[in-house]
Amino acid sequence: MITLKSPREIKLMRSAGKIVGDLLKVLGELIKPGITTLELDKFAEDFILSRNAKPAFKGYVSAFKKGYPATLCTSVNESVVHEIPSSRVLRNGDIVSVDVGSLYNGYYGDTAYTFPVGEIDAHTQKLVKVTQEALYEGINQARVGNRLSDIGNAVQVCAEKDGFSVVREFTGHGIGAQLHEEPTILNFGPPHRGPRLEAGMTLAIEPMIAVGTWRVRILTDGWTAVTRDGKLCAHFEHTIAITDSNPQILTLPSQ
């Protein structure tokens, strides 16, 4: 069942969203060649706790996996999502997708951003740019009267027109008092299908776009998903609220 949120609930979600939005802004300044993803994770946990919030991912248990052990997912290069922070050193030319959530006053915010590490080549820049554009194309379809699949279709059209592929094993999701709620939001497929979008829906839209195949495999840690062909993948995400006018992004940093 899709739960519609009240203005009060959306306000609380915006508070949670600003925490992770502010965090990504600061992490963008820290991400440089030589830093480890574990160092980023420690900073992120301290940052979220300092805002009287809780890291949403730490200890998270899915239907098939034990509790996630970290605050961030720090997915480097061919990693698609859910790479666990470690002593891995970021190097010039890498990209790292940082996915993070917070729980604040009973409500969640969830966001992701793909950062360049030092200087990246032109094709990698294009991948990152197109993935972010695909996110915003999807968000633009999150309007009253549209159907759920209009979001994923917009993502797919944006990615594929530039020759990239949409990862299909992972999806966006509803969000609110739970980190993952209904509906599941595919990042591909035909338009004009699924439930009608209504004011009060809150969604985490998160395209993952790959250079080569969209197929993935899971590493032995049980969490990290990588592209099967070892080619690069980027990931962007915002939590949004559907309103009677334009969609509202709830995970922007403070002004």
LINFENZI-V661778 format. One record per residue. N is the residue number from 1. SS is DSSP state (hx for helix, st for strand, lp for the rest). PHI is phi in whole degrees, -180 to 180 (999 if undefined). BURIAL is # if it has 16 or more other C-alpha atoms within 10 Angstrom, else .. Layout:
n->N ss->SS phi->PHI burial->BURIAL
n->N ss->SS phi->PHI burial->BURIAL
This chain:
n->1 ss->lp phi->999 burial->.
n->2 ss->lp phi->-86 burial->.
n->3 ss->lp phi->-97 burial->.
n->4 ss->lp phi->-86 burial->#
n->5 ss->lp phi->-99 burial->#
n->6 ss->lp phi->-79 burial->.
n->7 ss->hx phi->-55 burial->.
n->8 ss->hx phi->-63 burial->.
n->9 ss->hx phi->-65 burial->#
n->10 ss->hx phi->-65 burial->#
n->11 ss->hx phi->-63 burial->.
n->12 ss->hx phi->-65 burial->#
n->13 ss->hx phi->-66 burial->#
n->14 ss->hx phi->-64 burial->#
n->15 ss->hx phi->-63 burial->#
n->16 ss->hx phi->-64 burial->#
n->17 ss->hx phi->-67 burial->#
n->18 ss->hx phi->-64 burial->#
n->19 ss->hx phi->-61 burial->#
n->20 ss->hx phi->-76 burial->#
n->21 ss->hx phi->-64 burial->#
n->22 ss->hx phi->-63 burial->#
n->23 ss->hx phi->-62 burial->#
n->24 ss->hx phi->-61 burial->#
n->25 ss->hx phi->-61 burial->.
n->26 ss->hx phi->-72 burial->.
n->27 ss->hx phi->-60 burial->#
n->28 ss->hx phi->-60 burial->.
n->29 ss->hx phi->-81 burial->.
n->30 ss->hx phi->-86 burial->.
n->31 ss->lp phi->-76 burial->#
n->32 ss->lp phi->-146 burial->#
n->33 ss->lp phi->-55 burial->#
n->34 ss->lp phi->106 burial->.
n->35 ss->lp phi->-84 burial->#
n->36 ss->st phi->-97 burial->#
n->37 ss->hx phi->-69 burial->#
n->38 ss->hx phi->-68 burial->#
n->39 ss->hx phi->-63 burial->#
n->40 ss->hx phi->-63 burial->#
n->41 ss->hx phi->-65 burial->#
n->42 ss->hx phi->-63 burial->.
n->43 ss->hx phi->-61 burial->#
n->44 ss->hx phi->-64 burial->#
n->45 ss->hx phi->-63 burial->#
n->46 ss->hx phi->-62 burial->.
n->47 ss->hx phi->-64 burial->#
n->48 ss->hx phi->-65 burial->#
n->49 ss->hx phi->-63 burial->.
n->50 ss->hx phi->-67 burial->.
n->51 ss->lp phi->-96 burial->.
n->52 ss->lp phi->60 burial->.
n->53 ss->lp phi->-118 burial->#
n->54 ss->st phi->-120 burial->#
n->55 ss->st phi->-63 burial->#
n->56 ss->lp phi->-73 burial->#
n->57 ss->lp phi->-88 burial->#
n->58 ss->lp phi->-66 burial->#
n->59 ss->lp phi->85 burial->.
n->60 ss->lp phi->-62 burial->.
n->61 ss->lp phi->-117 burial->.
n->62 ss->lp phi->-90 burial->.
n->63 ss->lp phi->-64 burial->.
n->64 ss->lp phi->-124 burial->.
n->65 ss->lp phi->-128 burial->.
n->66 ss->lp phi->-72 burial->.
n->67 ss->lp phi->-58 burial->.
n->68 ss->lp phi->-67 burial->#
n->69 ss->lp phi->-91 burial->.
n->70 ss->lp phi->-139 burial->#
n->71 ss->lp phi->-83 burial->#
n->72 ss->st phi->-105 burial->#
n->73 ss->st phi->-104 burial->#
n->74 ss->st phi->-120 burial->#
n->75 ss->st phi->-97 burial->#
n->76 ss->st phi->-104 burial->#
n->77 ss->lp phi->58 burial->#
n->78 ss->lp phi->-78 burial->#
n->79 ss->st phi->-70 burial->#
n->80 ss->st phi->-88 burial->#
n->81 ss->st phi->-167 burial->#
n->82 ss->lp phi->69 burial->#
n->83 ss->lp phi->-72 burial->#
n->84 ss->st phi->-79 burial->#
n->85 ss->lp phi->-55 burial->#
n->86 ss->lp phi->-155 burial->.
n->87 ss->lp phi->-80 burial->.
n->88 ss->lp phi->-58 burial->.
n->89 ss->st phi->-92 burial->.
n->90 ss->lp phi->-75 burial->#
n->91 ss->lp phi->-122 burial->#
n->92 ss->lp phi->-54 burial->.
n->93 ss->lp phi->96 burial->.
n->94 ss->lp phi->-72 burial->#
n->95 ss->st phi->-123 burial->#
n->96 ss->st phi->-133 burial->#
n->97 ss->st phi->-93 burial->#
n->98 ss->st phi->-106 burial->#
n->99 ss->st phi->-113 burial->#
n->100 ss->st phi->-151 burial->#
n->101 ss->st phi->-133 burial->#
n->102 ss->st phi->-134 burial->#
n->103 ss->st phi->-117 burial->#
n->104 ss->st phi->-138 burial->#
n->105 ss->lp phi->51 burial->.
n->106 ss->lp phi->89 burial->.
n->107 ss->st phi->-133 burial->#
n->108 ss->st phi->-107 burial->#
n->109 ss->st phi->-126 burial->#
n->110 ss->st phi->-145 burial->#
n->111 ss->st phi->-153 burial->#
n->112 ss->st phi->-150 burial->#
n->113 ss->st phi->-151 burial->#
n->114 ss->st phi->-101 burial->#
n->115 ss->st phi->-105 burial->#
n->116 ss->st phi->-76 burial->#
n->117 ss->lp phi->-108 burial->#
n->118 ss->lp phi->66 burial->.
n->119 ss->lp phi->-98 burial->.
n->120 ss->lp phi->-115 burial->.
n->121 ss->lp phi->-76 burial->.
n->122 ss->hx phi->-64 burial->.
n->123 ss->hx phi->-69 burial->.
n->124 ss->hx phi->-67 burial->#
n->125 ss->hx phi->-58 burial->.
n->126 ss->hx phi->-65 burial->.
n->127 ss->hx phi->-57 burial->#
n->128 ss->hx phi->-63 burial->#
n->129 ss->hx phi->-63 burial->.
n->130 ss->hx phi->-67 burial->#
n->131 ss->hx phi->-64 burial->#
n->132 ss->hx phi->-67 burial->#
n->133 ss->hx phi->-62 burial->#
n->134 ss->hx phi->-62 burial->#
n->135 ss->hx phi->-57 burial->#
n->136 ss->hx phi->-71 burial->#
n->137 ss->hx phi->-64 burial->#
n->138 ss->hx phi->-64 burial->#
n->139 ss->hx phi->-59 burial->#
n->140 ss->hx phi->-63 burial->.
n->141 ss->lp phi->-88 burial->#
n->142 ss->lp phi->-83 burial->#
n->143 ss->lp phi->-131 burial->#
n->144 ss->lp phi->-55 burial->#
n->145 ss->lp phi->98 burial->.
n->146 ss->lp phi->-70 burial->#
n->147 ss->st phi->-107 burial->#
n->148 ss->hx phi->-56 burial->#
n->149 ss->hx phi->-70 burial->#
n->150 ss->hx phi->-63 burial->#
n->151 ss->hx phi->-65 burial->#
n->152 ss->hx phi->-65 burial->#
n->153 ss->hx phi->-62 burial->#
n->154 ss->hx phi->-64 burial->#
n->155 ss->hx phi->-61 burial->#
n->156 ss->hx phi->-63 burial->#
n->157 ss->hx phi->-60 burial->#
n->158 ss->hx phi->-63 burial->#
n->159 ss->hx phi->-70 burial->#
n->160 ss->hx phi->-76 burial->.
n->161 ss->lp phi->-66 burial->.
n->162 ss->lp phi->-104 burial->.
n->163 ss->lp phi->85 burial->.
n->164 ss->lp phi->-96 burial->#
n->165 ss->st phi->-122 burial->#
n->166 ss->st phi->-98 burial->#
n->167 ss->lp phi->-64 burial->#
n->168 ss->lp phi->-108 burial->#
n->169 ss->lp phi->-73 burial->.
n->170 ss->lp phi->-121 burial->#
n->171 ss->lp phi->-137 burial->#
n->172 ss->st phi->-79 burial->#
n->173 ss->st phi->-163 burial->#
n->174 ss->st phi->-67 burial->#
n->175 ss->lp phi->-156 burial->#
n->176 ss->lp phi->172 burial->#
n->177 ss->lp phi->-75 burial->#
n->178 ss->lp phi->-119 burial->.
n->179 ss->lp phi->-66 burial->#
n->180 ss->lp phi->-122 burial->#
n->181 ss->st phi->-124 burial->#
n->182 ss->st phi->-72 burial->#
n->183 ss->st phi->-97 burial->#
n->184 ss->st phi->-79 burial->#
n->185 ss->st phi->-114 burial->#
n->186 ss->lp phi->-68 burial->#
n->187 ss->lp phi->-101 burial->#
n->188 ss->lp phi->-158 burial->#
n->189 ss->lp phi->117 burial->#
n->190 ss->lp phi->-72 burial->.
n->191 ss->lp phi->-80 burial->.
n->192 ss->lp phi->66 burial->.
n->193 ss->lp phi->-131 burial->.
n->194 ss->lp phi->89 burial->.
n->195 ss->lp phi->-62 burial->.
n->196 ss->st phi->-68 burial->.
n->197 ss->lp phi->-81 burial->#
n->198 ss->lp phi->-130 burial->#
n->199 ss->lp phi->-60 burial->#
n->200 ss->lp phi->101 burial->#
n->201 ss->lp phi->-71 burial->#
n->202 ss->st phi->-124 burial->#
n->203 ss->st phi->-132 burial->#
n->204 ss->st phi->-105 burial->#
n->205 ss->st phi->-99 burial->#
n->206 ss->lp phi->-150 burial->#
n->207 ss->lp phi->-70 burial->#
n->208 ss->st phi->-123 burial->#
n->209 ss->st phi->-120 burial->#
n->210 ss->st phi->-114 burial->#
n->211 ss->lp phi->-71 burial->#
n->212 ss->lp phi->-110 burial->#
n->213 ss->lp phi->-68 burial->#
n->214 ss->lp phi->-87 burial->#
n->215 ss->lp phi->-78 burial->#
n->216 ss->st phi->-128 burial->#
n->217 ss->st phi->-136 burial->.
n->218 ss->st phi->-102 burial->#
n->219 ss->lp phi->-76 burial->.
n->220 ss->lp phi->-67 burial->.
n->221 ss->lp phi->-72 burial->.
n->222 ss->lp phi->84 burial->.
n->223 ss->lp phi->-119 burial->#
n->224 ss->lp phi->-67 burial->#
n->225 ss->st phi->-104 burial->#
n->226 ss->st phi->-126 burial->#
n->227 ss->st phi->-66 burial->#
n->228 ss->lp phi->-65 burial->.
n->229 ss->lp phi->-93 burial->.
n->230 ss->lp phi->76 burial->.
n->231 ss->lp phi->-91 burial->#
n->232 ss->lp phi->-67 burial->#
n->233 ss->st phi->-142 burial->#
n->234 ss->st phi->-122 burial->#
n->235 ss->st phi->-150 burial->#
n->236 ss->lp phi->-131 burial->#
n->237 ss->st phi->-155 burial->#
n->238 ss->st phi->-134 burial->#
n->239 ss->st phi->-89 burial->#
n->240 ss->st phi->-131 burial->#
n->241 ss->st phi->-119 burial->#
n->242 ss->lp phi->-85 burial->#
n->243 ss->lp phi->-125 burial->#
n->244 ss->lp phi->-72 burial->.
n->245 ss->lp phi->-120 burial->.
n->246 ss->lp phi->-85 burial->.
n->247 ss->lp phi->-63 burial->#
n->248 ss->st phi->-105 burial->#
n->249 ss->st phi->-85 burial->#
n->250 ss->lp phi->-97 burial->#
n->251 ss->lp phi->-115 burial->#
n->252 ss->lp phi->-77 burial->#
n->253 ss->lp phi->-69 burial->#
n->254 ss->lp phi->-61 burial->.
n->255 ss->lp phi->-77 burial->.
